[in-house]
Amino acid sequence: MHKVKITETILRDAHQSLIATRMKTEEMLPILEKLDQVGYHALEMWGGATFDASLRFLNEDPWERLRTIRKKVKNTKLQMLLRGQNILGYKHYADDVVIEFVKKAVYNGIDIIRIFDALNDVRNLKVALETAKKEGAHAQAAISYTTSPVHTTEVYVKLAKEMENMGADSICIKDMSGLLTPYYAYELISALKKEVKIPLEMHSHTTSGLASMMYLKAIEAGVDIIDTAISPFSLGTSQPPTESMVATLQGSDYDTGLKIELLNEIAEHFAPIREKSIQNGLLNPKVLGVNINTLIYQVPGGMLSNLVSQLKMQNALDKFDEVLKEVPRVREDLGYPPLVTPTSQIVGTQAVLNVITGERYKWIPKEVKAYVKGMYGKPTVPIKEEIIKKIIGDEEVITCRPADLIEPQLESIRNEMKEYLEQEEDVLSYALFPQVAIDFFKYRQAQKYKIDSAYVDKEQKTYPV
């Protein structure tokens, strides 16, 4: 009997993947106690893009959301996604900011922190992972899964061993693009199970239509936990449906023990929210279909929509196919990075520029230069000399952990924003998203004193999800 556990993503990745992280705390509140009764392994409800979206689009304090959910959810572990040294932003932060962020996340109610690095450079996980453990949280290290000529089973097993030796409490295979095929998942999990003693979790998206079948083979190979989304916000660029996976495993050796009837009551709460999201245009039918481009070009769903919006802004939507073909070429040039925030933006933007200017690397954004210099960490294979020369000339490539070059930042950040300080957590909100946080702090003050602030217009801007 190998009972499979389930992490429910409805409060984080499900709405991040389908409606750009726009679900409000008030939409979650009425169903929290019921979610708590199910017997999930964990509720993933914080981190990823929820922090940015709460402040930027919803006028909500993400810390308040965490505290509110914690008050209602008394029995189930709360989980967050953290981008290693990037925390929840899009660049590296100093160690003192990472340490303080993890401490405050645990203090406010997080039990499990899933920590990943876009380049799978374990040096970028170290500080967050050690702090999580020190604070008494479960530190889960995540492998950003991708396919390329250099990403072999041996590479992944070696990575998992390194994570285990660093003190990770469990390991997640984070298949953000839905690239993992069922039979290879069986092979990979079998190989990992032979070498690694800590629990394994599988996270995927149904972008390519493979994830549910892949989960089944991963379960047969011994995976301990799977990530699913309650049905109204499942499928497409989200996760496989919770109810379907529970029904699939019912009566087998892998039976989850979860009750379909209770899950159905939860689905009934989220169904009208889905309907409303379709009516107001937040849920685009495009993200619900199967997109096989992801298997051909390794492009995750969120990155596809970003490429479309970049091309629209340039009036160059007719170049979309050309850009899709250019993405794998740029990725090869840059040492085959997995395509997840922020590397998906780095590779995607360069591919767009290469196609629009009609000349490869004629125009190079500062992020691409920083990446080639080693400021994000080291890619799976070294970047070729001629590419380095083309992008940064004779500048030196750094080989240390990027954050070793960043001076402590916490005190100067606190000084910059102290006039808005209402809680210690505000310092961290400002550290990650300075302008967005200031706009929110002004809004918060205006609400408090009921003054009519000339408040910033928060109309649907796009940002990386």
PyMOL commands that set and color helices and strands:
alter all, ss='L'
color gray80, all
select helices_A, chain A and resi 13-19+25-37+50-57+62-72+84-86+95-107+122-124+126-134+153-166+182-195+206-208+211-220+231-233+242-249+260-279+285-288+293-297+301-313+317-333+343-357+366-372+385-392+402-405+410-420+425-432+434-449
alter helices_A, ss='H'
color red, helices_A
select strands_A, chain A and resi 5-8+42-47+77-82+112-116+138-144+170-175+200-204+225-228
alter strands_A, ss='S'
color yellow, strands_A
deselect
rebuild
show_as cartoon
